[in-house]
Amino acid sequence: MIIRRVVTGHDAAGRSVFLSDGPSPRAKSMTHTPGFVSNPVWMRDADAPPATDDNPTLRAVSLHPAPGGSTLLVVTFPPDSVMAALEFDVAASVAEHLAESPGIADRFEPAAPGMHRTDTIDHAIVLSGEITLELDDGATRNLAAHDVVIQQGTRHAWRNTGPIAATVAFCLIGAWPKACQSDQHHLFE
C-alpha cells in the first residue's frame, strides 16, 4: 500500500499553505520481496527548522535518524508464507532493501534473518493486519491493528505469520547509543 502524504507549511507572508498532497516521493513497492512496501514519509534532522518545501525526505541519505532527528516510516509486511512459496532471490532482495532503506537495511543480520537494532526510540503503531515482534532471546508478542510498541533500541525482528499483509507506522527518534541500552548490555563500546 502506497500511502498519501499531505504536507503543510507557510508562504512568504507566513500564512499556512499546503506544500504537497500525494504519495511520499520515496515510496517503493519492492520487486524482489513481493508485497513488501516501504513508505519513508518524512525525515527531520535535530533542531532543523520547519521545511520550506515538501521534500527533505528526498534529500536524506539515511532512513536512520541521527540523535535528535526523526523518521516517519510506514511499512507493509507481506505474510511470511508468500516468501516461502516463491523462488526467492535473497541477493536481489537484500540489494533492493539496501538501496531503498539505507541506514536501516544495512543493520539487518545475515545470520539471523530479520533481526536488527537501531540507535532509536521507536513508536510503532500497527495500522492493519497482525504481526509478531520477536526479541533477541526468542520472546514474542503478537500484535493486532491499533496496538502500539515503544521500542528502546532493542534487537528485534518483525514476523508476519498470518495470512494477510500487515502495515505498521514507525516513528523513529534518533537517540544516543547509551540511551538505547541497559547497563547489562554494552553493544556500542
N, C-alpha and C positions, 0 to 999 in steps of 0.2 A: 504494500500500500504506500503510494507516494502521498505525503500529506501536504495540505495547503498551509502556506505561511503568509501571514499578514504582518507587515512591519510599519510602525508609525514613527514619526519624527517631527521636526519643526521646519518651517520655511524660513526665509531670510527675515521675515518680520516677527518670528517667534511663535507663529500660530501652529497648532497641531495639524499635521497632514499625514496622509498615507504615503509611505515611500514605495511600497510594493504589495502585491497580492498575487500569489501563485505558488507553484511548487518551490521548495528550497532548491537553490541552484546547484547544490552538491548531492541531491537525492539520487540514489542509484539502486536499481533492481539488479542484483548480482546475476551474472550469466553462468558462472561456474558453481554457484551454490543456489540452485533454483528455489525461489520462494523467500530468499533472504533479501530484505530491503533495508538499506541504510539511509536515514534522513538526517544528516547533520543540519540542524535548524538554525542555530545561532552560536557564535563564539565571541567571547569578550575577554580581553586582557585585563589584568588587575589595574584598577584605577584609571581605566580608559574612559574618556568622556563618551556620552551617547554618540552613536554613529550618525554621521551626516548623510550617509547613503544606506542602501539596504544590503550591502554585500561584504561585511567583514568576514563572513563565512567563507567567501571565495578566496580571500587573502590569507587565511590561516594555513600554515604549513603542517599543523598537527591538530588532531582532534583531542589530544590530551592537554588539558589546560595547565598553564604554569601556576605556581602558587598565587592564589587570589583571583585567578581567572575562572571562567566558567564555559561550559559547553552544554548545549541542549541537543540531545540526540534521540531520535525515535527509531527503534529497530523492530522489524518484523522477523521473527524466527520461524522458519518452516518446521513442520514435525520432523523429528529425528528419523522417522520411518522413510521420509522422502529421500534422505541421503543414503540410507541403506539400500533402497530399491534402485538406485541409479548406478550407471557406470561412472563412478565419481572420480574425477581427475583432481586429486588432492593438490598437486603442484600448481595447477591453474587456479584453483580456488584460493590457495594461500597468496599467490601473486596478486590476484584481483583484490583481496581484502587488504593487503599491504598498500596497494595503490589507492584504494578508496577510503581507507581508515588509518592514515598514518598516525603514529603515536599511540594507537590503541592496538591494532592488529599485530604490531611488532612485539607486543608484550605477551602474546599467546605462547604457550609452552608446547613445542613439538612432541615431547614425550608424554604429555598429558593433554590430549585434545580438548580445547575449550577453556582450560584453566589459564588464569591470568590474574594480575593485580595491578592496580594503578595507584598513583600518589594523589588520590582524590577522595573526597567525601561525596558519595553518590546518593541522590534521591531517585529511586526507581519506582515508577508507577505502572502497574500492569493495566493497559488500556483495554485489551481484549484477549480472549483465549486463556489458556492455563500454561504455566511454565514452572520449572523446578529450579531453585537456586541450590547449588552444591558448593560446600566449602571444602577446604583442603584436607580435612580429616574424614571426608565422606558423608558428613552430616548434610541433610537436605531439608528444604521446606518447599511444599507445593503452594503455589500462588495462583490466584484467580483474578479476574478483572476487578479493578479498584483496590487491590492490595498494594501496600507501599512498603518498600525496603529502604532502610538507611544503611548504607554500606560504608564502612570506615576503613578503606584501604585494605580490605581482606582479599586473600587469594580465593578465587571462586570460578565457577562456570555456570552458564545458563543452559538448561536441558529442556527441550520440548518433547516430552514423551507422549503427548496427547495426539489426537487425530487431526487437529486443525492448527493453523498458524496462530502464534501469539505475538501481540505487539506491546512493547514496553517503551515508555518515555523515561529517559535518563537525564538528570541534571547533574553534571559532573562539576564539582567545585575543586579547583586546584588547591592542594594542601602541601605542606612541607612533609617530607617523608616521615619524620619523627611523629608528626601529628596523626599518622595513619597506622601506628603500630603500638602494641603494648610493650611493657618493659621486658616481657619474656621473649619477644621476637626482635631480632636485630638484623633485618634483611638488608638494610641500607648502609651498614657500616663497613 
